[in-house]
Amino acid sequence: MQEIKKQNDILKATCYDYEDFLRSLQKKVQDGEDKVENGMGESKLEELQNARKQEQEESVMLRTPHSCG
């Protein structure tokens, strides 16, 4: 029972970390959209898109086979 509780605590921490990471990505995306609406240049837009793509690829490594619920 203690081992299950320990594993559950680890999964909860991982889930919270993942949720925080997703919120930060959402904010970055929203900030990028706001900048586009305000006339940001194409090169800066492409730079943000590449950074977002890289962050999404890195987020795959954070995923666990367990659901956060």
C-alpha distances in whole Angstrom, upper triangle without the diagonal:
4,5,5,6,9,10,11,12,14,15,16,19,20,21,23,24,26,27,29,30,31,33,35,36,37,39,41,42,43,45,46,48,49,51,52,54,55,57,55,57,56,55,52,51,50,49,46,46,45,43,41,41,39,37,36,36,33,31,30,29,26,25,22,21,19,20,20,20
4,5,5,6,9,10,11,12,14,15,17,18,20,21,23,24,26,27,29,30,32,33,35,36,38,39,41,42,44,45,46,48,50,51,53,54,56,54,55,55,53,51,50,49,47,45,44,44,41,40,40,38,35,35,34,32,30,29,27,25,24,21,21,19,20,20,20
4,5,5,6,8,10,11,12,14,15,17,18,20,21,22,24,26,27,28,30,32,33,35,36,38,39,41,42,43,45,47,48,49,51,53,54,52,53,52,51,49,47,47,45,43,42,41,39,37,37,35,33,32,32,29,27,27,24,22,21,18,18,16,18,18,19
4,5,5,6,9,10,10,12,14,15,16,18,20,21,22,24,25,27,28,30,31,32,34,36,37,39,40,42,43,45,46,47,49,51,52,50,52,51,50,47,46,45,44,41,41,40,38,36,36,34,32,30,30,28,26,25,23,21,20,16,16,14,15,15,16
4,6,5,6,9,10,10,12,14,15,16,18,20,21,23,24,26,27,29,30,31,33,35,36,37,39,40,42,43,45,46,48,49,51,49,51,50,49,47,45,45,43,41,40,40,37,35,35,34,31,30,31,28,26,26,24,21,20,17,18,15,16,15,15
4,5,5,6,9,10,11,12,14,16,17,18,20,21,23,24,26,27,29,30,32,33,35,36,38,39,41,42,44,45,47,48,50,48,49,49,47,45,44,43,41,39,39,38,35,34,34,32,29,29,29,26,24,24,22,19,19,16,17,15,16,15,16
4,5,5,6,9,10,11,12,14,15,16,18,20,21,22,24,26,27,28,30,32,33,34,36,37,39,41,42,43,45,47,48,46,47,46,45,43,41,41,39,37,36,35,33,31,31,30,27,26,26,24,21,21,19,16,16,13,13,11,13,13,14
4,5,5,6,9,10,10,12,14,15,16,18,20,21,22,24,26,27,29,30,31,33,34,36,37,39,41,42,43,45,47,45,46,45,45,42,40,40,39,36,35,35,33,30,31,30,27,26,26,24,21,21,19,17,15,13,13,10,11,10,11
4,5,5,6,9,10,11,12,14,15,17,18,20,21,23,24,26,27,29,30,32,33,35,36,37,39,41,42,44,45,43,45,44,43,41,40,39,38,35,35,34,32,30,30,29,26,25,26,23,21,21,20,16,16,14,15,13,13,11,12
4,5,5,6,9,10,11,12,14,15,17,18,20,21,23,24,26,27,29,30,32,33,35,36,38,39,41,42,44,42,43,42,41,38,37,37,35,33,32,32,29,27,28,26,23,23,23,20,18,18,16,13,13,11,13,11,13,11,13
4,5,5,6,9,10,10,12,14,15,16,18,20,21,22,24,26,27,28,30,31,33,34,36,37,39,40,42,40,41,40,40,37,36,35,34,31,30,30,28,25,26,24,21,21,21,19,16,16,15,12,11,8,10,8,9,8,10
4,5,5,6,9,10,10,12,14,15,16,18,20,21,23,24,26,27,29,30,31,33,35,36,37,39,41,39,41,40,39,37,35,35,34,31,30,30,28,25,26,25,22,21,22,20,17,17,17,13,12,11,13,10,10,7,9
4,5,5,6,9,10,11,12,14,15,17,18,20,21,23,24,26,27,29,30,32,33,35,36,38,39,37,39,38,37,35,34,34,32,29,29,29,26,24,25,23,20,20,21,18,16,17,15,12,12,12,14,12,12,10,12
4,5,5,6,9,10,10,12,14,15,16,18,20,21,22,24,26,27,29,30,32,33,35,36,38,35,37,36,35,32,31,31,29,26,26,26,23,21,22,20,17,17,17,15,12,13,12,8,9,8,11,10,10,9,12
4,5,5,6,9,10,10,12,14,15,16,18,20,21,22,24,26,27,28,30,31,33,35,36,34,36,35,35,32,30,30,29,26,25,25,23,21,21,21,17,16,18,16,12,13,13,9,9,9,11,9,8,6,9
4,5,5,6,9,10,11,12,14,15,17,18,20,21,23,24,26,27,29,30,32,33,35,33,35,35,34,31,30,30,28,25,25,26,23,20,22,21,17,17,19,17,13,15,15,11,12,12,15,13,12,8,10
4,5,5,6,9,10,11,12,14,15,17,18,20,21,23,24,26,27,29,30,32,33,31,33,32,31,29,27,28,26,23,23,23,20,18,19,18,15,15,16,14,11,13,12,9,10,12,15,14,13,11,14
4,5,5,6,9,10,11,12,14,15,16,18,20,21,22,24,26,27,29,30,32,30,31,30,30,27,25,25,24,21,21,21,18,16,17,16,12,12,13,11,8,10,10,7,8,10,13,12,11,9,12
4,5,5,6,9,10,10,12,14,15,16,18,20,21,22,24,26,27,29,31,29,31,30,30,27,25,26,24,21,21,22,19,16,18,18,14,13,16,14,11,13,14,10,10,12,15,14,12,9,11
4,5,5,6,9,10,11,12,14,15,17,18,20,21,23,24,26,27,29,27,29,29,28,25,24,25,23,20,20,21,18,16,18,17,13,14,16,14,11,14,15,12,13,15,18,17,15,13,15
4,5,5,6,9,10,11,12,14,15,17,18,20,21,23,25,26,27,25,27,26,25,23,21,22,20,17,17,17,14,12,14,13,10,10,13,11,8,11,12,9,11,14,17,17,16,14,17
4,5,5,6,9,10,10,12,14,15,16,18,20,21,23,24,26,24,26,25,25,22,20,21,19,16,16,17,14,11,13,14,10,9,12,12,8,11,13,11,11,14,17,17,15,13,15
4,5,5,6,9,10,10,12,14,15,16,18,20,21,23,25,23,25,25,25,22,20,21,20,17,17,18,16,13,15,16,12,12,16,15,12,15,17,14,15,18,20,19,17,15,17
4,5,5,6,9,10,10,12,14,15,17,18,20,21,23,21,23,23,22,19,18,19,17,14,15,16,13,11,14,14,10,12,15,13,12,15,16,14,16,19,22,21,20,18,20
4,5,5,6,9,10,10,12,14,15,16,18,20,21,19,21,20,20,17,15,16,15,11,12,13,10,8,11,11,8,8,12,12,10,13,15,13,15,18,21,21,20,18,20
4,5,5,6,9,10,10,12,14,15,16,18,20,19,21,21,21,18,16,17,17,13,13,15,13,10,13,14,11,11,15,15,13,16,18,16,17,20,22,22,20,18,20
4,5,5,6,8,10,10,12,14,15,16,19,17,20,20,20,17,15,17,16,12,14,16,13,11,15,16,13,14,17,17,15,18,20,18,20,23,25,25,23,21,23
4,5,5,6,9,10,11,12,14,15,17,15,17,17,17,13,12,14,12,9,10,12,10,8,12,13,10,12,15,15,14,17,19,18,20,23,26,26,25,23,25
4,5,5,6,9,10,11,12,14,16,14,16,16,16,13,11,13,12,8,9,12,10,8,11,13,11,11,15,16,15,17,20,19,20,23,26,26,24,23,25
4,5,5,6,9,10,11,12,15,14,16,17,18,15,12,15,15,11,12,15,14,11,15,17,15,15,19,19,18,21,23,22,23,26,28,28,26,24,26
4,5,5,6,9,10,11,13,11,14,15,16,12,11,14,13,10,12,15,13,12,15,17,15,16,20,20,19,22,24,23,24,28,30,30,29,27,28
4,5,5,6,9,10,11,9,11,12,12,9,7,10,10,7,9,12,11,10,13,15,14,15,18,19,19,21,24,23,24,28,30,31,29,28,30
4,5,5,6,9,10,9,12,12,14,12,9,12,13,10,10,14,14,12,15,17,16,17,20,21,21,23,26,25,26,29,31,32,30,28,30
4,5,5,6,9,9,12,14,16,13,11,14,15,12,14,17,16,15,18,20,19,20,23,24,23,26,28,27,28,32,34,34,32,30,32
4,5,5,7,6,9,11,12,9,8,12,12,10,12,15,15,15,18,20,19,20,23,24,24,27,29,28,29,33,36,36,34,32,34
4,5,5,5,8,9,11,9,7,11,12,10,11,15,15,15,17,19,19,20,23,24,24,27,29,29,30,34,36,36,34,33,35
4,6,7,10,12,15,13,11,14,16,14,15,18,19,18,20,23,22,23,26,27,27,29,32,31,32,36,38,38,36,34,36
4,6,10,12,14,12,12,15,16,15,16,20,20,19,22,24,24,25,28,29,28,31,33,33,34,38,40,40,38,37,38
4,6,9,12,10,10,13,15,14,16,19,19,19,22,24,24,25,28,29,29,31,34,34,35,39,41,41,40,38,40
4,7,8,7,7,10,11,11,13,15,16,16,19,21,21,22,25,26,26,29,31,31,33,36,39,40,38,37,39
4,6,6,6,9,10,11,13,15,16,17,19,20,21,23,25,26,27,29,31,32,33,37,40,41,39,38,41
4,5,5,6,9,10,10,12,14,15,16,18,20,21,23,24,25,27,30,30,32,36,38,39,38,37,40
4,5,5,6,9,10,11,12,14,15,17,18,20,21,23,24,26,28,29,31,35,37,39,38,37,40
4,5,5,6,9,10,11,12,14,15,16,18,20,21,22,25,27,27,29,33,35,37,36,35,37
4,5,5,6,9,10,11,12,14,15,16,18,20,21,23,25,26,27,31,33,35,33,33,35
4,5,5,6,9,10,10,12,14,15,17,18,20,22,24,25,26,30,32,34,33,33,35
4,5,5,6,9,10,11,12,14,15,17,18,20,22,23,25,29,31,33,32,32,34
4,5,5,6,9,10,10,12,14,15,16,19,21,21,23,27,29,30,29,29,31
4,5,5,6,9,10,10,12,14,15,17,19,20,21,25,27,29,28,28,30
4,5,5,6,9,10,11,12,14,16,18,19,21,24,27,29,28,28,31
4,5,5,6,9,10,11,12,15,16,17,19,23,25,27,26,26,29
4,5,5,6,9,10,10,13,15,15,17,21,23,24,24,23,26
4,5,5,6,9,10,11,13,15,16,20,22,24,23,23,26
4,5,5,6,9,10,12,13,15,19,21,23,23,23,27
4,5,5,6,9,10,11,13,17,19,21,21,20,23
4,5,5,7,9,10,11,15,17,19,18,18,21
4,5,5,8,10,11,14,16,19,19,20,23
4,5,6,7,10,13,16,18,18,19,22
4,5,5,7,10,13,15,15,15,18
4,5,5,9,11,13,14,15,18
4,6,8,11,13,15,15,19
4,6,10,11,12,12,16
4,7,8,9,10,14
4,5,8,9,13
4,7,10,13
4,7,9
4,6
4
